[in-house]
């Protein structure tokens, strides 16, 4: 089976020459390469993975010892009432999971854990009376089976990459919906909310059949990725399209060469500079 994406490997130092020579070159380059930042070997996309079977991460086979941090954390989570399918993901990301008391589909539990240095993390059951997460630190310190830890690191990095791809696919799907929705709507001209604010409808602002302003949000390439709906009652009742990443960066409606420029600022708040303004505003509020 050929890899579609970068595949992380668990290669002990004494086997580096073996793994580099295990597969033929790929498009004139070595099929296996070293990532100095992650400090892990990986197979490039398009590599025949059957030739690298011995170096594919197998944490389930090597993480059955009570002295292993993943096994220990899994037991801690289970004792706390969190439901984990397989092993916990020790990749530094926050993972929402079900608890034993949850109804079907609910995920009231959360955890986060790292393998760097001395393995540590935290967990929380949001249904409980606790108002803060419970911290966990591996009882074995930094000393545990180096081969098992290598497999765990490679496995965690693979999970991180795979999860990021799945999220990006979700974002792209929602962005496609946003573009389709925006393109079906007419340009807004007048609206009670804009009248109260003393601003005008910028080019690209739309109006839906519920008499809501629809503000498109674009990335740096000008591609519509999301939108916000603002009803007559104003910003406190505004809604942003769900299913997209938390947009904390500045995204805006582009209108090159025009002054005053309409902008989106802060956490996707629509604002427009009044016509009487002769300089950029420093405020993030509408």
VOPAGU-2260 file (C-alpha; in pm, 1 decimal, decimal comma):
REM VOPAGU-2260
SITE   aa  ch    i         X         Y         Z
SITE  UNK   A    0       0,0       0,0       0,0
SITE  UNK   A    1     135,2     339,3     -97,5
SITE  UNK   A    2     109,3     629,5     143,6
SITE  UNK   A    3    -113,9     920,2      44,6
SITE  UNK   A    4      48,5    1156,3     292,5
SITE  UNK   A    5     362,3    1181,5     501,7
SITE  UNK   A    6     384,4     873,2     725,7
SITE  UNK   A    7     581,1     893,0    1049,7
SITE  UNK   A    8     811,6     607,2    1144,7
SITE  UNK   A    9     956,5     469,8    1467,7
SITE  UNK   A   10    1321,7     416,8    1378,4
SITE  UNK   A   11    1578,7     341,4    1653,6
SITE  UNK   A   12    1916,4     514,6    1598,7
SITE  UNK   A   13    2091,6     188,2    1513,6
SITE  UNK   A   14    1846,0     122,6    1226,7
SITE  UNK   A   15    1869,4     452,7    1039,6
SITE  UNK   A   16    2080,3     313,5     753,9
SITE  UNK   A   17    1847,7      16,0     719,2
SITE  UNK   A   18    1535,6     229,4     689,3
SITE  UNK   A   19    1696,5     469,2     439,5
SITE  UNK   A   20    1784,9     177,2     212,5
SITE  UNK   A   21    1462,4     -20,3     263,4
SITE  UNK   A   22    1276,9     147,7     -25,2
SITE  UNK   A   23    1390,1     272,6    -367,9
SITE  UNK   A   24    1412,0     647,4    -441,4
SITE  UNK   A   25    1088,4     831,8    -508,1
SITE  UNK   A   26    1089,3    1086,8    -791,8
SITE  UNK   A   27    1466,3    1120,8    -768,1
SITE  UNK   A   28    1469,0    1168,7    -388,7
SITE  UNK   A   29    1511,3     941,2     -90,5
SITE  UNK   A   30    1168,4     802,2       0,2
SITE  UNK   A   31    1253,4     819,0     371,3
SITE  UNK   A   32    1372,9    1143,2     529,6
SITE  UNK   A   33    1453,9    1294,1     869,4
SITE  UNK   A   34    1256,0    1581,0    1021,6
SITE  UNK   A   35    1498,4    1776,6    1243,6
SITE  UNK   A   36    1219,6    1967,3    1417,5
SITE  UNK   A   37    1009,6    1662,1    1510,9
SITE  UNK   A   38    1323,6    1446,2    1548,6
SITE  UNK   A   39    1150,8    1162,1    1367,4
SITE  UNK   A   40    1193,8     975,0    1039,9
SITE  UNK   A   41     909,1     976,0     791,0
SITE  UNK   A   42     811,6     823,5     457,2
SITE  UNK   A   43     717,5    1066,4     181,8
SITE  UNK   A   44     375,3    1053,4      18,3
SITE  UNK   A   45     372,4     781,0    -248,6
SITE  UNK   A   46     609,8     547,7     -62,0
SITE  UNK   A   47     531,5     175,9     -59,9
SITE  UNK   A   48     460,1     124,6     312,2
SITE  UNK   A   49     474,2    -255,3     299,8
SITE  UNK   A   50     854,2    -219,0     271,8
SITE  UNK   A   51     858,0     -19,7     596,7
SITE  UNK   A   52     628,4    -242,5     799,8
SITE  UNK   A   53     881,0    -299,9    1077,9
SITE  UNK   A   54     907,8      76,6    1144,9
SITE  UNK   A   55     538,4     169,8    1140,0
SITE  UNK   A   56     429,2     284,4    1490,1
SITE  UNK   A   57     277,8       6,8    1702,6
SITE  UNK   A   58     212,2     165,5    2042,0
SITE  UNK   A   59     -62,1     -85,2    2124,8
SITE  UNK   A   60     193,5    -366,2    2113,9
SITE  UNK   A   61     453,0    -180,5    2318,6
SITE  UNK   A   62     228,0       5,1    2563,9
SITE  UNK   A   63      94,9    -268,8    2783,1
SITE  UNK   A   64     327,0    -216,6    3074,9
SITE  UNK   A   65     202,6     -41,0    3389,2
SITE  UNK   A   66     522,8     162,9    3374,8
SITE  UNK   A   67     424,2     313,4    3041,0
SITE  UNK   A   68     282,7     671,5    3050,4
SITE  UNK   A   69       5,8     608,7    2796,2
SITE  UNK   A   70    -119,1     302,4    2980,7
SITE  UNK   A   71     -99,1     487,2    3312,0
SITE  UNK   A   72    -290,7     787,5    3177,9
SITE  UNK   A   73    -551,5     559,1    3020,2
SITE  UNK   A   74    -610,5     400,4    3360,9
SITE  UNK   A   75    -635,6     742,4    3527,4
SITE  UNK   A   76    -895,1     854,4    3272,2
SITE  UNK   A   77   -1094,6     535,3    3314,4
SITE  UNK   A   78   -1093,0     573,2    3693,1
SITE  UNK   A   79   -1219,1     931,0    3648,3
SITE  UNK   A   80   -1515,2     808,7    3443,4
SITE  UNK   A   81   -1394,6     915,5    3098,4
SITE  UNK   A   82   -1459,5     670,4    2815,1
SITE  UNK   A   83   -1153,5     619,2    2591,7
SITE  UNK   A   84   -1161,5     410,8    2275,2
SITE  UNK   A   85    -821,6     243,1    2259,6
SITE  UNK   A   86    -531,7     450,0    2391,3
SITE  UNK   A   87    -546,7     821,5    2479,3
SITE  UNK   A   88    -387,8    1053,4    2223,7
SITE  UNK   A   89     -76,9    1208,6    2378,2
SITE  UNK   A   90     -35,3    1477,0    2112,3
SITE  UNK   A   91     -80,8    1799,7    2308,1
SITE  UNK   A   92    -428,3    1863,9    2165,8
SITE  UNK   A   93    -751,2    1885,6    2364,0
SITE  UNK   A   94    -973,5    1582,5    2305,4
SITE  UNK   A   95   -1342,8    1573,7    2396,6
SITE  UNK   A   96   -1472,5    1231,6    2500,5
SITE  UNK   A   97   -1780,3    1078,1    2654,6
SITE  UNK   A   98   -1811,8     999,6    3024,0
SITE  UNK   A   99   -1980,5     696,7    3178,6
SITE  UNK   A  100   -2277,1     912,9    3281,3
SITE  UNK   A  101   -2323,2    1082,9    2944,2
SITE  UNK   A  102   -2625,0    1029,5    2725,5
SITE  UNK   A  103   -2563,2     888,7    2378,8
SITE  UNK   A  104   -2370,3    1134,7    2162,3
SITE  UNK   A  105   -2267,7    1362,7    2450,0
SITE  UNK   A  106   -1901,8    1437,8    2524,2
SITE  UNK   A  107   -1874,5    1591,7    2869,3
SITE  UNK   A  108   -1517,8    1477,7    2924,9
SITE  UNK   A  109   -1194,0    1628,8    2801,0
SITE  UNK   A  110    -823,6    1557,5    2832,0
SITE  UNK   A  111    -489,1    1680,7    2707,8
SITE  UNK   A  112    -151,6    1510,5    2741,3
SITE  UNK   A  113     210,1    1539,1    2623,4
SITE  UNK   A  114     497,0    1294,1    2583,7
SITE  UNK   A  115     769,5    1561,4    2577,3
SITE  UNK   A  116    1010,9    1549,3    2868,5
SITE  UNK   A  117     826,1    1402,4    3163,4
SITE  UNK   A  118     483,9    1294,5    3030,5
SITE  UNK   A  119     201,6    1499,5    3180,4
SITE  UNK   A  120    -144,7    1634,9    3110,2
SITE  UNK   A  121    -486,8    1704,9    3253,7
SITE  UNK   A  122    -844,2    1578,9    3236,1
SITE  UNK   A  123   -1188,5    1706,0    3326,8
SITE  UNK   A  124   -1548,1    1591,8    3356,3
SITE  UNK   A  125   -1763,7    1896,3    3286,1
SITE  UNK   A  126   -2064,4    1728,3    3447,3
SITE  UNK   A  127   -1887,3    1717,9    3781,9
SITE  UNK   A  128   -1872,8    1990,4    4045,6
SITE  UNK   A  129   -1502,1    2048,3    3982,3
SITE  UNK   A  130   -1437,8    2399,9    3853,4
SITE  UNK   A  131   -1092,1    2324,7    3709,4
SITE  UNK   A  132    -910,9    2035,6    3536,6
SITE  UNK   A  133    -727,0    1766,6    3730,4
SITE  UNK   A  134    -355,7    1753,6    3651,5
SITE  UNK   A  135    -164,1    1433,8    3588,6
SITE  UNK   A  136     211,3    1365,3    3578,6
SITE  UNK   A  137     360,5    1029,6    3485,9
SITE  UNK   A  138     471,7     852,0    3802,5
SITE  UNK   A  139     772,2     697,3    3631,7
SITE  UNK   A  140     940,2    1029,6    3559,9
SITE  UNK   A  141    1132,7    1052,5    3234,2
SITE  UNK   A  142    1269,5     698,8    3248,5
SITE  UNK   A  143    1076,2     438,3    3049,7
SITE  UNK   A  144    1134,9     202,2    2758,3
SITE  UNK   A  145    1296,5     418,2    2484,3
SITE  UNK   A  146    1158,6     199,2    2202,0
SITE  UNK   A  147     804,5     222,3    2338,6
SITE  UNK   A  148     841,4     597,2    2375,3
SITE  UNK   A  149     970,2     627,5    2017,4
SITE  UNK   A  150     665,5     440,0    1886,7
SITE  UNK   A  151     437,3     656,7    2097,8
SITE  UNK   A  152     594,5     978,3    1964,9
SITE  UNK   A  153     563,3     866,5    1602,6
SITE  UNK   A  154     206,1     749,2    1660,2
SITE  UNK   A  155     109,9    1076,1    1831,5
SITE  UNK   A  156     256,3    1281,1    1545,5
SITE  UNK   A  157      65,5    1070,7    1291,5
SITE  UNK   A  158    -257,6    1124,8    1484,6
SITE  UNK   A  159    -190,4    1498,8    1498,4
SITE  UNK   A  160    -138,7    1514,4    1120,7
SITE  UNK   A  161    -439,6    1293,4    1043,9
SITE  UNK   A  162    -666,9    1496,0    1271,4
SITE  UNK   A  163    -548,3    1822,0    1114,8
SITE  UNK   A  164    -631,4    1687,6     767,8
SITE  UNK   A  165    -978,4    1578,9     877,9
SITE  UNK   A  166   -1044,6    1920,1    1028,3
SITE  UNK   A  167    -922,8    2093,9     714,2
SITE  UNK   A  168   -1156,8    1879,6     505,4
SITE  UNK   A  169   -1443,1    1981,4     734,5
SITE  UNK   A  170   -1345,8    2348,5     707,7
SITE  UNK   A  171   -1326,4    2326,6     328,0
SITE  UNK   A  172   -1669,1    2163,6     311,0
SITE  UNK   A  173   -1823,0    2438,9     522,5
SITE  UNK   A  174   -1637,5    2706,0     326,0
SITE  UNK   A  175   -1786,8    2563,8       6,0
SITE  UNK   A  176   -2131,7    2588,6     160,5
SITE  UNK   A  177   -2060,0    2948,3     268,0
SITE  UNK   A  178   -1956,6    3049,7     -85,8
SITE  UNK   A  179   -2264,3    2884,6    -236,5
SITE  UNK   A  180   -2494,7    3051,4      16,4
SITE  UNK   A  181   -2340,5    3397,3     -29,3
SITE  UNK   A  182   -2351,6    3378,3    -408,8
SITE  UNK   A  183   -2726,3    3312,2    -404,7
SITE  UNK   A  184   -2805,6    3630,9    -211,1
SITE  UNK   A  185   -2855,5    3983,6    -344,5
SITE  UNK   A  186   -2635,4    4278,1    -251,6
SITE  UNK   A  187   -2763,9    4465,5      56,6
SITE  UNK   A  188   -2854,3    4830,2       8,8
SITE  UNK   A  189   -3044,4    4963,1     309,5
SITE  UNK   A  190   -3096,6    4792,9     645,2
SITE  UNK   A  191   -3219,0    4909,1     985,8
SITE  UNK   A  192   -2903,0    4794,4    1161,4
SITE  UNK   A  193   -2678,1    4991,7     926,0
SITE  UNK   A  194   -2901,7    5297,3     955,0
SITE  UNK   A  195   -2872,2    5293,7    1336,0
SITE  UNK   A  196   -2494,8    5265,7    1307,9
SITE  UNK   A  197   -2471,5    5543,0    1052,9
SITE  UNK   A  198   -2280,7    5324,0     807,2
SITE  UNK   A  199   -2347,9    5196,6     458,9
SITE  UNK   A  200   -2362,3    4846,9     313,3
SITE  UNK   A  201   -2021,4    4768,0     170,1
SITE  UNK   A  202   -1988,5    4585,0    -162,2
SITE  UNK   A  203   -2020,0    4211,8     -91,6
SITE  UNK   A  204   -2256,2    4245,2     206,5
SITE  UNK   A  205   -2570,3    4049,1     125,2
SITE  UNK   A  206   -2930,2    4034,0     245,6
SITE  UNK   A  207   -3116,1    3705,9     301,5
SITE  UNK   A  208   -3489,7    3632,8     300,1
SITE  UNK   A  209   -3507,2    3683,5     678,2
SITE  UNK   A  210   -3398,6    4045,2     638,8
SITE  UNK   A  211   -3060,3    3962,3     792,9
SITE  UNK   A  212   -2735,4    4114,9     678,1
SITE  UNK   A  213   -2495,0    3843,8     566,3
SITE  UNK   A  214   -2129,2    3943,2     601,7
SITE  UNK   A  215   -1882,0    3720,0     411,8
SITE  UNK   A  216   -1540,7    3652,4     565,3
SITE  UNK   A  217   -1242,4    3595,9     338,0
SITE  UNK   A  218    -891,8    3460,5     387,9
SITE  UNK   A  219    -576,6    3637,9     273,2
SITE  UNK   A  220    -633,1    3516,1     -83,4
SITE  UNK   A  221    -979,3    3672,2     -96,1
SITE  UNK   A  222   -1158,3    3335,3     -82,3
SITE  UNK   A  223   -1486,1    3333,0     111,2
SITE  UNK   A  224   -1451,9    3094,6     405,1
SITE  UNK   A  225   -1740,1    3184,1     635,2
SITE  UNK   A  226   -2007,2    3442,5     706,1
SITE  UNK   A  227   -2197,8    3615,1     983,9
SITE  UNK   A  228   -2570,4    3687,0     988,3
SITE  UNK   A  229   -2678,9    4009,1    1160,1
SITE  UNK   A  230   -3052,0    4059,0    1223,6
SITE  UNK   A  231   -3229,9    4391,1    1266,4
SITE  UNK   A  232   -3175,1    4367,1    1643,6
SITE  UNK   A  233   -2801,3    4394,1    1591,7
SITE  UNK   A  234   -2471,4    4237,3    1688,6
SITE  UNK   A  235   -2583,1    4074,7    2014,8
SITE  UNK   A  236   -2803,1    3840,3    1809,0
SITE  UNK   A  237   -2549,5    3785,6    1530,3
SITE  UNK   A  238   -2462,5    3430,1    1433,3
SITE  UNK   A  239   -2146,2    3296,1    1272,8
SITE  UNK   A  240   -2150,7    2985,9    1053,8
SITE  UNK   A  241   -2073,1    2680,8    1266,0
SITE  UNK   A  242   -1833,8    2401,8    1182,7
SITE  UNK   A  243   -1534,9    2623,5    1102,7
SITE  UNK   A  244   -1215,0    2689,4    1290,1
SITE  UNK   A  245   -1213,5    2962,6    1556,8
SITE  UNK   A  246   -1131,5    3271,2    1352,3
SITE  UNK   A  247    -925,8    3494,1    1577,9
SITE  UNK   A  248    -724,6    3647,0    1297,5
SITE  UNK   A  249    -831,7    3951,4    1101,1
SITE  UNK   A  250   -1042,2    3868,9     796,1
SITE  UNK   A  251   -1211,7    4134,0     590,9
SITE  UNK   A  252   -1409,6    4238,1     288,4
SITE  UNK   A  253   -1160,2    4355,5      30,2
SITE  UNK   A  254   -1229,1    4685,0    -144,7
SITE  UNK   A  255    -891,6    4800,5    -283,1
SITE  UNK   A  256    -846,1    5170,1    -340,1
SITE  UNK   A  257   -1168,6    5272,5    -169,0
SITE  UNK   A  258   -1187,8    5501,3     132,1
SITE  UNK   A  259   -1323,4    5461,0     387,1
SITE  UNK   A  260   -1259,2    5084,7     369,9
SITE  UNK   A  261   -1515,5    4845,1     519,3
SITE  UNK   A  262   -1347,1    4593,4     745,2
SITE  UNK   A  263   -1413,7    4294,7     963,8
SITE  UNK   A  264   -1221,8    4321,8    1286,6
SITE  UNK   A  265   -1174,7    4146,2    1618,3
SITE  UNK   A  266   -1351,6    3812,5    1647,1
SITE  UNK   A  267   -1546,9    3844,0    1323,6
SITE  UNK   A  268   -1727,7    4164,9    1422,1
SITE  UNK   A  269   -1849,6    4376,8    1131,2
SITE  UNK   A  270   -1749,0    4740,3    1142,6
SITE  UNK   A  271   -1724,5    5020,0     888,3
SITE  UNK   A  272   -1550,5    5352,1     910,7
SITE  UNK   A  273   -1784,4    5651,4     888,3
SITE  UNK   A  274   -1758,6    5859,8     573,4
SITE  UNK   A  275   -1634,2    6157,8     776,4
SITE  UNK   A  276   -1331,6    5965,0     904,9
SITE  UNK   A  277    -995,7    6060,0     753,6
SITE  UNK   A  278    -777,0    5804,4     925,7
SITE  UNK   A  279    -790,8    5436,3    1021,4
SITE  UNK   A  280    -971,9    5352,8    1341,5
SITE  UNK   A  281    -789,1    5172,1    1619,4
SITE  UNK   A  282   -1104,5    5021,5    1764,7
SITE  UNK   A  283   -1206,3    4657,8    1728,8
SITE  UNK   A  284   -1568,3    4731,7    1817,2
SITE  UNK   A  285   -1853,0    4799,6    1577,1
